[in-house]
Amino acid sequence: MVFSWLKGKSAEPTRGELFARTFDLSLPDMLEMLTSRMAGEAPADRGMVLIAFANARSELKASKSINKKHAADLPTTYADHGRMVARLFDKYPPTQQSDLEIPSAAEIKFRRLFHFFRASVLGAISERAHAANEELQAVANVWGEYIASAGHLSSIVQHTRIWSEDELAWFAGGFDEEEQIKNVLYTVVPDFLWQHSEMLKMAKDRFGVFASFLKQRSAEPL
């Protein structure tokens, strides 16, 4: 048979499949990938990740409830959410960024996916560090950098074309920078991370928020 030599050979992975494999990396490798990305990341870009994270977290909570009531099979972890998002990169590939002030519909779809993907990586790292009780100081350092970018959220809320009004509702309360940082600590950071002393110390040392205000949230699964 002419093409018999192809038997048993697998096709090259798609771009989406390659992105999905990120969630199969070891925890140290995922942390290295994320911190390398953060090194060249503007504070406003980190703010976009926080917006994506807040909405992914809300979606996962809803998925858990739906699965319980209707025996559905929706993603309930940040890693599974990230794999789902990654595969959409095949449907919505990167576009050439427009010089115009108004991004195209294709640009918006890709940017949204990219922000949700990075948020899922951050969530997956948080999940795995919590479950294994490992790399928590590194995770606290990463979250500290993202939380510090919260001061840019009020400006993003006013000017972004990427997010809907509902998606921005978490941050649209007219907060000043300090209030926005506390808002992120209370509503965006996964509650399970507040079980760990490294996270509590980071919140106090960097943002002046004491453990007593955060420990009460640590019983929440997300």
C-alpha positions in Angstrom: 0.0 0.0 0.0 1.4 3.3 -1.1 1.0 5.1 2.3 1.6 2.1 4.5 4.7 3.7 5.9 2.5 6.3 7.6 0.8 3.6 9.7 1.4 4.2 13.3 2.7 7.7 12.8 0.8 10.4 14.7 0.0 13.8 13.2 1.9 16.8 14.4 0.2 18.4 17.4 -1.8 21.5 16.7 -1.0 24.8 18.3 -3.9 24.3 20.7 -2.7 20.9 21.7 0.8 22.2 22.4 -0.6 24.9 24.6 -2.7 22.3 26.4 0.4 20.3 27.2 1.5 23.2 29.5 -0.7 21.7 32.2 1.2 18.4 32.0 4.5 20.1 33.0 6.0 19.7 36.5 5.1 22.4 39.0 8.7 23.8 39.0 8.6 24.0 35.2 5.2 25.7 35.1 6.5 28.2 37.7 9.6 28.9 35.6 7.5 29.4 32.5 5.2 31.8 34.3 7.9 33.8 36.0 9.8 34.1 32.7 6.7 35.5 31.1 6.1 37.9 33.9 9.6 39.4 33.5 8.5 41.1 30.3 4.9 41.7 31.3 3.5 45.3 31.8 1.4 45.9 34.9 -1.6 46.5 32.7 -1.2 43.1 31.2 -1.2 41.6 34.7 -4.4 43.5 35.3 -5.9 41.7 32.3 -4.9 38.4 33.9 -6.6 39.3 37.1 -9.9 40.1 35.2 -9.6 36.8 33.4 -8.9 35.0 36.6 -11.9 36.4 38.5 -14.2 35.3 35.7 -12.6 31.9 35.3 -12.9 31.4 39.1 -16.6 32.3 38.9 -17.1 30.0 35.9 -15.5 27.1 37.8 -17.7 27.6 40.8 -20.8 27.5 38.5 -19.5 24.4 36.8 -19.2 22.6 40.1 -22.7 23.4 40.9 -24.0 22.4 37.5 -22.1 19.1 37.6 -23.5 18.3 41.0 -27.1 19.0 39.9 -27.1 17.7 36.4 -24.3 15.1 36.2 -22.6 17.3 33.6 -18.9 17.0 32.8 -17.8 20.6 32.9 -14.2 21.6 33.9 -13.9 22.1 37.6 -10.1 22.8 38.0 -8.0 25.6 36.6 -5.9 23.0 34.8 -8.9 21.5 33.0 -10.2 25.0 32.2 -6.8 25.9 30.8 -6.8 22.8 28.5 -10.2 23.7 27.2 -9.1 27.3 26.5 -5.9 26.1 24.9 -7.7 24.0 22.3 -9.6 27.1 21.2 -6.4 28.6 19.9 -6.9 26.4 16.9 -10.2 28.1 16.2 -9.0 31.6 17.0 -5.4 31.9 15.9 -3.3 35.0 16.7 -3.8 38.0 14.4 -1.7 40.8 13.2 -2.3 43.5 15.7 -4.0 46.5 14.2 -2.5 50.0 14.4 -6.1 51.3 14.8 -7.4 52.2 18.3 -10.3 49.8 17.9 -9.2 46.2 17.7 -10.8 43.8 15.2 -13.2 41.1 16.4 -10.6 38.5 15.6 -8.0 40.3 17.7 -10.4 40.6 20.6 -11.2 36.9 20.5 -7.5 36.0 20.5 -6.6 38.4 23.3 -9.4 37.1 25.5 -8.2 33.6 25.0 -4.6 34.5 25.8 -5.6 36.3 29.0 -7.8 33.3 30.1 -4.9 30.9 29.2 -2.5 32.8 31.4 -5.0 33.0 34.2 -5.5 29.2 34.0 -1.8 28.7 34.3 -1.7 30.8 37.4 -4.7 28.9 38.8 -3.2 25.5 38.0 0.1 26.4 39.7 -1.9 27.6 42.7 -3.9 24.3 42.8 -0.9 22.1 42.5 1.2 24.0 45.1 -1.7 23.8 47.5 -2.3 20.1 47.0 1.3 19.1 47.2 2.2 21.7 49.9 5.2 22.7 47.7 6.6 25.8 46.1 4.3 28.0 48.1 6.9 30.8 48.6 7.3 31.0 44.9 3.5 31.0 44.4 3.2 33.8 47.1 5.8 35.8 45.2 3.9 35.4 41.9 0.6 36.4 43.4 2.2 39.4 45.1 3.3 40.7 41.8 -0.1 40.2 40.2 -1.9 41.8 43.2 0.4 44.8 43.0 -0.9 45.5 39.5 -4.5 45.9 40.8 -4.1 49.6 40.8 -4.4 49.6 37.0 -7.7 47.9 37.1 -9.8 51.0 37.4 -8.3 52.4 34.3 -8.7 49.2 32.4 -12.4 49.1 33.4 -12.9 52.5 31.8 -11.0 51.9 28.6 -10.9 48.3 27.7 -12.7 46.9 24.6 -11.8 43.3 25.5 -14.2 42.6 28.3 -18.0 42.9 28.7 -19.6 45.0 31.4 -20.6 41.9 33.4 -17.0 40.6 33.3 -15.7 43.8 34.6 -18.3 44.0 37.4 -15.7 42.6 39.9 -13.6 45.7 39.6 -16.1 48.5 38.7 -16.9 49.8 42.1 -15.0 53.1 41.8 -12.2 51.7 44.0 -9.0 53.6 44.6 -5.7 51.7 44.3 -5.6 50.5 47.9 -9.2 49.4 47.8 -8.7 47.6 44.5 -5.8 45.7 45.9 -7.9 44.6 48.9 -10.7 43.7 46.5 -8.4 41.4 44.6 -7.1 39.8 47.8 -10.6 39.1 48.9 -12.4 38.2 45.6 -9.8 37.0 43.1 -7.0 35.1 44.9 -8.2 31.4 45.4 -9.5 31.1 48.9 -7.6 27.8 49.5 -4.3 29.7 49.3 -5.1 31.5 52.5 -4.5 28.3 54.3 -0.7 28.8 53.8 1.5 31.0 55.9 3.6 32.1 52.9 0.5 33.7 51.3 -0.6 35.3 54.6 2.8 36.7 55.2 2.9 38.2 51.7 -0.5 39.8 52.2 0.6 41.4 55.4 4.2 42.4 54.4 3.3 43.8 51.0 -0.3 45.1 51.4 -0.9 45.5 55.1 -3.7 43.0 55.2 -3.7 40.8 58.3 -4.2 37.0 58.4 -7.4 37.4 60.5 -9.2 38.9 57.5 -8.1 36.2 55.1 -8.0 32.9 57.1 -11.8 32.9 57.3 -11.9 32.6 53.5 -9.6 29.5 53.5 -12.4 27.0 53.8 -13.7 27.8 50.3 -12.7 25.3 47.6 -11.8 27.9 45.0 
